Structure formats: C-alpha cells, structure tokens
Amino acid sequence: MTSRALNHQDYSLGWVCALTKELVAATVMLDQRHPDLPIPANDQNTYTLGSIGDHNVVTACLPKGDLGNNPAATVAACMTSTFTSIKFWPMVGIGGGVPPKVRLGDIVVSAPVYDSPGVVQWDLGIAQEGNNFRRIGALNKAPDALRTAITKLEAQHEIYGFDAGILAILEDVQSKQPSLAARYLRSENLQDILFRAGYEHASKEYQQADEEQKVNKDGDDDNNEEEEEEDGASNCRYCDRTKVVKRKPRKTKIKVHYGLVASGNSVIKTARERDEINQQRLEGLALCFEMEAAGIVNSWVDYSDSHKNYTWQEYAAIVAAAFAKELLGVVTPNQVILMPLAAEALVSEVKDG
C-alpha cells in the first residue's frame, strides 16, 4: 500500500468490469494499491484504487448479476461523478468471438472501421421494410491519444512480439500470485473447439437423462457433481466431435485483432443468430460480441454460439487486462491531461444515441 495521500481528483483513469473475474484481473494489474476514499451517498459503486505506472486508476465492477449496456452506463456515470478528473474508462473484459478470424483467448481491440467508430450497438435501430434494419447506436471514438498509443503498441508487437509486454506481465502474475496463476493463466486443459455453424449444442435434457442413468447405476453422483463444477456450467461432452471445424494450430500464444466490436443488451445464443446479425446489420465486419457497450479491450471465451464455454473465462480476463496494462504504459500522463473529461464524452454519447 502506498503511504501517499491522494484525493478523488488525483485519479484520471477509470477501469470498468462486468464480472468478478474481470475485477480480479484488473486488480492484479495494479502496481500499487491505494487506500479507499469516502464515497458520496448517491454513488452505489464500490471502488478499488491504485496505480499502473504513472497513472492513478480507479476500478469498479457492475453489481453482481447485472449485465448489459444500461448497468455499465450507470456505473460509469457514478464513477465520473465521484472521480471528476477521469478522462476515459474503458471496459476491459470477456465476450464472444466471431470465427474464423478470432480464436478463444485472442484479444480484440476496438478500432474504427469505415464509418463505424469501433464499438457499435447491434440491437439499437429501426426495423424497415424487406426485413432490413437501420442501426443507430454507436459509441464515440476513443480519445486520439489513446488510439495513437494503440497504433504504436500494434507496431511494437509487430516488430518485437509479445515477450516484453503481455507475456512478461503474465509471468509477473505467475511469480507474485502463484495460486491465482494456477486458475487464470493458460494451461493444457484449455481446449479451443469450434463446431460448424449449423450444429447446435447437445441438449441439456440429454445430459440430465444420461446423468440420471449413471446415478441409478452407480448409486452415487458426488464425483460427477465435482467434475461438473470443474468443467463449468456448460460443456460439450455430448456434442458430436465429427462436427468440429479442423484448423491449423497457432504458432503464437498471443494474437491481437483490431476492428469492430458489437455490443448489445442480450447474449448471442446460436451461431446462426451470430452470423445473421453480423451480415445483415454489421456488414460482416464484427470481430466479436459483448454486452457492456464500451469494450475497448476484450478477450474471447466462446464463439457467440450455443456451445458456451466457461473454462476460458479466467484466462481471457487476465490476458485482456495484461494488454490494457501494456497500453497504459504507452500513454503518457501529459497526453491524459489534454484529454477531455470522460463525463463530457459520456453526455455526448447519450445525446448521440
């Protein structure tokens, strides 16, 4: 803990998370933890304060069980009202990727594509004749200084790779937090399986019937319950592996994509829905789908289909956080000073929406 006394105005960067796993990843990225500060009665957020390099950072997570654009906007509004010097507050977390370009555990950084600013709301718009949909929701572009920093970091990765950045940060987590690293860092247990778009996940009813048969036969389902907890709330043990898409192995551990992030208030549940929305509303440009409408940096835990995969969540959260930390190391404090206040940008986004 730092002994330096800070006040609310000393914090210029926010970091908003949707899930506990994302908050864990954000917290371990802090170089220093700071003491809590008093919070106004009308602010329902709970904050974690600290610093990354030369930047003082305030992190907050959505209320337990809340997901979507509206809760994220509420958390951001309270944050920028309490910490009035905040210049930007990226969402850093996990979501669902769009194959074939994106694979599980990859990082997607939102970036402008043609006339889209980088993050668009796919479910906000006007239905038109001929089953057409005119989209009207999008976030403002990230501050210029942040986008130039992203460009510089992209170039550094192209030249030098990821050893001195993301991988070094993850190695630091391994050294300082070994028990956490066992759950959050990449292991051989993580399998990247992509099923064909037309093949849906094996039904839950089929799984339950099979489990009941095992219980009746063995008379004890304790071991199975433990395995189910370890595997996650959903797995593909009953899915037909002949429907798996064959892909060449990746040569690199880290892959970063730059492009369009699609945000909405509901989860994409099938590959058919994913592809229809991407083609009909987003011109096939979306790299991923998420639910908090401000996903500057994301990593992916499934393919936005019916084969939901919870085993990748911890790794995806930590690798996205590691990229965000490396990015903040490129942004200088003077650049942050010159940025407009996040509260002003938030008001502009609401008006534009």
Salt bridges, closest charged atoms under 4 A:
ASP31 OD1 - LYS325 NZ 2.78
ASP106 OD1 - ARG250 NH1 2.92
ASP106 OD2 - HIS257 NE2 2.85
ASP144 OD1 - ARG147 NH2 2.48
ASP172 OD2 - LYS176 NZ 3.42
ASP192 OD1 - ARG247 NH2 3.07
ASP210 OD2 - LYS214 NZ 3.91
GLU211 OE2 - ARG237 NH1 3.34
GLU228 OE1 - ARG237 NH2 3.17
ASP231 OD2 - ARG237 NH2 3.34
ASP275 OD1 - ARG274 NE 2.83
GLU326 OE1 - HIS157 NE2 3.00
